[in-house]
Amino acid sequence: MNEYVTSIDYAADVSALLLLGFSVWIAVGLLAAWLATQRGRSGWAWFVVAMVLGPLALVGLLVVPSLMPPATDQDSPSPTLDEVPVPPQRPNRSDG
């Protein structure tokens, strides 16, 4: 059995690691863009920052204050049971 690593095996390993690293880097950029828009900031700008700084951009994004106002109970999208309209009942018809 050959115990030596060939250059083809090494190139395949390096290519796989580079592809994995690139994928993770893009995922961090997309996460930073989504998190930035949730906090009221520019998603595109933070995507570019994340492409340069990587995971450090996520830390920086969590450190800077959010520009969105805090949510209140009045902003709640789900109505309470008292606010849900009840459809009118149909009269019961009996053919008897």
N, C-alpha and C positions, 0 to 999 in steps of 0.2 A: 504494500500500500504506500502511495506517495504522500509523504508528510510535508512536503514543501508547498507553500502557497504560490500559486501561479499569478502572474500579473492580471490575467482575466478575472480570476476570483477576487483579487483585491479591487479591481476597477468596478466590479459588480457591487461589492460591499460599499465602496465609497459612493457610488451612484445612488444606492438605496438610502444611505444616510443623508445625502444631500437632498434627495426628494422628500424624505421625511422632515428634515429641518425646514425646507422651503414651505412645505404644507403647514407645519406648525406656525411658522412666521406669518403666513397669510391668515391663518385662523386667529392669531393674536391681533392682527390688524383689523379683521372683521369684527372681532369682539370689542375692540377699542372703539370702532366706529359706532357700533350699536349702543354701547354704554354711553358714549358721548352724546348721542341724540337723545337718550333717555334722561340725561342730565342737562339738556338744553344747550348743548354745545355743537359745533360743526363736526359732523361725522367724517366728512372728507378730510378735513384738516387733521383730525386725530388719527385717521387711517394712515396718512402720510407720516405723522410723527411716530406711529407704531412701526411702520416699515423701516424707519431709521433707528429707533431706540429699542424696538422689540418689546419684551415684557415690562421693561422699565416705564413704557408709556402707560400701561395699565395702572401701575403704582402711582404715576403722576396724575392720572385722570381721577383716581380715587382721593387724591390729596386736595385737588382744587375743588372749591365749593360748587355746588350745583346751582345752575341759573334758573331752575324750575321752582315755582312756588310750592310750598308744602301742600299736600292734598288735604282737603277738609272733608267733613261729612257731607257737605252740600254738593261736592263734586262727585259723589258716589254715582256710578252709572247704573247700579242695580236698584230697582225700586223695592220698597218694602211691601209687605202683603196688603197694607192699607191703601197703597197707591195703585195697585194692579186693578185695571177695570174688569168687572165681571160682566160677561155677555148676558143679554136677556134670555130668560128661559122660554122655550117654545111651549105653547099650550099643548097639553096631552090630549090627543084625539083618540077617541075610542069609538069604534063602529059597532056599537052594541045596542 
